[in-house]
Amino acid sequence: MQNSLISLNKFSTEELNLMCIFDTADRVTLRNDLVTALHDVYEPDMIAVFASTLEKLDTLTDEEFAELGFYIADDDLQIEEDAFGY
């Protein structure tokens, strides 16, 4: 668990958000998806986010990546559910 926190802290919020819109089943799949999508990215700031994400993914082992545990944070959703009685 400690290693996953250290690995997770390697990534910026933008990088984490980017990864979460792709298949995070494994590191290789995610990396391939990012490289494929990068061909359609023209905004310099987004290209930089893709590049830094790919660089950081390359520093992780498959085991470290598997421990990251991607999930959708639902804190805001729970607040809305409580406020509106969903």
C-alpha positions in Angstrom: 0.0 0.0 0.0 2.8 2.4 0.8 4.4 1.9 -2.6 1.1 2.6 -4.4 0.9 5.9 -2.5 4.4 6.8 -3.5 3.7 5.8 -7.1 0.4 7.7 -7.2 2.1 10.8 -5.9 4.3 10.8 -9.0 1.4 11.8 -11.1 -0.2 15.3 -11.3 -4.0 15.7 -11.1 -4.1 16.3 -14.8 -2.1 13.1 -15.5 -4.4 11.1 -13.2 -7.5 12.5 -14.9 -6.0 11.7 -18.3 -5.3 8.1 -17.4 -8.8 7.6 -16.0 -10.5 8.2 -19.3 -8.6 5.3 -20.8 -8.5 1.6 -20.1 -6.4 1.2 -16.9 -6.6 -2.6 -16.8 -2.8 -2.8 -17.1 0.1 -0.5 -17.8 0.8 -1.7 -21.3 -2.8 -1.2 -22.5 -3.0 2.2 -21.0 0.4 3.2 -22.5 -0.7 2.0 -25.9 -4.0 3.8 -25.7 -2.3 7.0 -24.7 0.2 6.8 -27.6 -2.6 6.1 -30.1 -4.7 9.0 -28.8 -1.7 11.3 -28.8 -1.8 11.3 -32.6 -5.0 13.3 -32.5 -3.9 15.8 -29.9 -2.8 19.2 -31.2 -3.0 21.5 -28.1 0.6 22.0 -26.8 -0.4 21.8 -23.1 -2.2 18.5 -23.7 0.7 17.1 -25.6 2.9 17.9 -22.6 0.4 16.2 -20.2 0.4 13.1 -22.5 4.2 13.1 -22.7 4.8 13.5 -18.9 2.2 10.8 -18.2 3.9 8.4 -20.6 7.3 9.1 -19.1 6.1 8.4 -15.6 4.3 5.3 -16.7 7.6 4.0 -18.1 9.2 4.4 -14.6 6.6 2.1 -13.0 6.8 -1.7 -12.9 3.6 -3.6 -13.8 3.3 -4.5 -10.2 3.4 -0.9 -9.0 0.9 0.1 -11.7 -1.5 -2.7 -10.5 -1.4 -1.3 -7.0 -2.5 2.2 -8.1 -6.1 1.2 -8.0 -7.9 3.7 -10.3 -11.4 4.5 -9.3 -13.9 7.4 -9.6 -13.9 9.6 -6.5 -17.5 10.0 -5.4 -17.2 12.4 -2.5 -19.0 15.2 -4.4 -21.6 12.7 -5.6 -22.3 11.6 -2.0 -22.7 15.2 -0.9 -25.2 15.8 -3.7 -27.1 12.6 -2.9 -27.4 13.7 0.7 -28.5 17.2 -0.2 -31.1 16.1 -2.7 -32.2 12.9 -1.0 -31.2 10.6 -3.9 
